[in-house]
Amino acid sequence: MSRTGAPARELDTAPTAVGLRSSEHVEFVLLVIPDVNGSLRGKALRPDAFEAALRHGTVMTDLLLALDPTDTPITDYEKFGIRSGAADLVVHPEPSTLHDMRWRPGWRVCLGTPSWPDGSRCDLASREVLRGGLSGMLEVGYEVTAAIEYEVRLRDAEGRPVTSGISYSAGEVAALDTFVSALRPALEDLGVELTAVHTEAAPGLIELNLAARPALQAADDAAYTKFAVKEVAHSMGMSASFLAKTAAGEEGSSGHVHFSCWRDGANAFAGAGNAMASAIAGVLEHLPAASLLLNPTINSYKRLVPGWFAPTNVSWGVDNRSCAVRAIRSDRPELCRFECRRPGADANPYLALAAITVSAADGLRRRATSPEPVEGDAYSRSDLAPLPGSLEASLRAFEDDAVLRRALGDSFSDYYATSRRWELKAWQETVTEWERNRYERSV
């Protein structure tokens, strides 16, 4: 019912996504934008308010761009956020992203594009950063297709892992049937195609593979997947975590990105050309600095240790999972791609894909030459340059890479570096239980 007591209006006049059940009764539309950490933030609009937002936009506070993972305002920002009075952003819904939320009947969700009150583009918004990177790739002559695969930890209502930790277990995958049977149609309603699920080598760890899509849609799919996994799990009394490293001595949670470049409907990474090699060369050159976006938290670097299929050096190889970049060749041209294995599941998918895109574009633009591929165990190679092993080291590499920062946007890069320094400050000001247990009696 509406505020006046009349039946709530349907969204039949709004543009809808393919497959949307437009005849279904709608109570609310959740209009969201991804924040700097990749979390979806926004507000629920009644159908008439959403229709108005389609025409004119709706306001949300710019504080949404200035909150840390604990919802604490980042007071180091001075031009926006809490220090400037938390003024308005104007958010315009993107109708192609409007979808049903199966686990919440009567609700839909839609991604929005924020702009500043004067109508100018909000270059700090992570979805807009990816758009900018893709525009730069178009200038080089290519469109990007991508797919993101996530490893997520699932626990039951008692906090127990839902699997024992046997990778690719044919028997244990059956234990996921109830959850996956609920998740798959929920993702379908969100426009996301889940192509495969398998168990991984840690208790409760499963991998979700998403279909390849044009890059912006691939990032949207990833954001919706993380949202849906958590929501569906919660609705079933379970919990789901995309934390990069949950327990010492166990495999971490990755967010690998599969990436290819296309021109005139053909995959430029197929055949005898050098496009894939040049793209990989660009990614490798900027990978130390890009790690700030691919591994954005203190916890991210706990995952990046030898022996757990998480890369620690600047390396690439053909179908080599010990490398940072894995080249994948195929007799089927559409399947030729590279896989960047550095990102964790905790990465903002828009920013991870943006960092890879602008790095690959730089390599393609310069027709860069990649080093020799690594054969065998990349972890054992002492001649390969190490990748940053901490958030501090990644921040230094990011500050030293003017090409990457410029490609992402100078304003965004300053903004993002400030957000990572805030994370470091929060960590440095924290006294952990580990410190107390280790040192209290002996110092």
C-alpha positions, 0 to 999 in steps of 0.5 A, a space after each residue: 500500500 502507498 502512503 495514501 492508502 491506495 495500492 502501491 504503483 507497479 514499475 511498469 513504466 520504468 525501463 526493466 532488465 531482461 527477464 525481470 518479472 515486471 508484473 510482480 508487486 513491488 514494495 521497495 526498490 533498493 537503490 545502491 552505490 558501491 562504496 570505496 570498499 565495494 559494499 553496496 550502500 543506499 536507501 529503499 525507495 517506494 515505487 513512486 519515489 523510484 520513478 521520480 529518481 529515474 527522471 530526476 535522481 535522488 539525493 544521498 549523503 556524500 558520507 557514503 564515499 567517506 566511511 571505513 569498513 566499520 562505518 566510521 567517518 574517514 575524517 582525513 577527507 576535508 573536501 567532502 564527508 563529515 569534515 565538510 558537512 556531509 553534503 548531498 550526492 545526486 544518484 541516478 538509477 541505472 535501469 539496466 541493473 534493476 532486478 528482483 531480490 528473490 530472497 526478499 519478495 516485493 523488493 528490487 535492487 538497482 545500481 545508481 550513478 552518483 554525481 556532485 550537486 552541480 551535475 559534474 561526474 563523481 570521479 571518486 565513485 568506484 563504478 565511475 573509475 572502472 568506466 574511466 578505465 574502460 574508456 581509456 582501453 577503448 582509446 587503445 582500440 579494445 573492449 574488455 570482457 571479464 569474469 570474476 571467480 570468488 572463494 567464500 567461506 560458509 558456516 552453518 547456524 552453529 558456526 561450523 564450516 559446511 565442508 571439511 576442506 577437500 578440494 573439488 570433492 564430488 561427495 562434499 559438494 552435495 552438502 552445498 545443495 540446499 544453499 546453492 539451490 537457493 543461491 542460483 535462482 537468486 543470482 538469475 533474478 539479479 542477471 548473474 549467471 553462475 556457471 560452476 561451484 566446487 569445494 576448495 581446500 579449506 573448511 567451509 571454503 567454496 568457489 563460485 564461477 561467474 560467466 564472462 561478461 562485458 567488463 562493467 557488467 562483470 563487475 556489477 555481477 560480482 558486486 551483486 554476487 557478494 551481496 546475494 551470497 551474504 543475504 541468502 546465507 543469512 536468510 537460511 541461518 548461515 553466514 558467509 565471509 569474503 575475508 581474504 584470510 580467515 585462519 592461519 595454515 589454511 587457504 585464503 579466499 581469492 577473487 581472481 579476474 579473467 580478462 580478455 580484449 576484443 576488437 570488431 567482435 573478435 578476441 584479440 588474445 586469440 591467434 598469432 598476435 602479440 596483444 595478450 603478451 603486451 597486455 600481460 606486460 602492462 599488468 606485470 609492470 604495474 602489479 606492485 602498485 595495483 596491489 593496493 586495489 587488488 589487496 586493499 586491507 590489512 588482512 589481504 596480505 595474510 593470504 599472500 604466502 607461498 604454497 597457497 596458490 596466492 602469488 607473491 612475485 611478478 610472474 606469468 606463465 602459461 596455465 601456471 597457477 603459481 604465477 601472478 598472471 596465468 595465460 590461458 590458451 584454447 583452440 576455441 578463440 573466445 576462451 583465450 584470456 589471462 587470469 590475474 590471480 593476485 586479487 583477494 575476495 576482499 577487493 572491490 570488484 570495480 577497482 580491481 578490474 579498473 586497475 587491471 584494465 588500465 595496466 593492460 591498456 598501458 602495455 597495449 598502448 606501448 606494445 610492451 614486451 612481456 618477460 619469459 614465461 615461468 615454467 614450474 614453481 614460481 614461488 621457488 624463483 629467487 630472480 623474480 621481483 617480489 610483490 608487496 607483502 603488506 598494505 604499507 608496501 603497496 601504498 608506497 608502490 602506488 605512490 611511486 607509480 605515476 602512470 597508474 595513478 594518472 590512468 585511474 584519475 589523480 583525484 581518485 588516486 589521492 582519495 583512495 590512498 587516503 582511505 588506505 592510510 586510514 586503514 593503516 592508522 586504524 591498525 596501528 592504533 589497535 592492540 590485539 589479543 595476539 599481542 597481549 598473549 605473546 608479550 604481556 608476561 615476558 616484557 
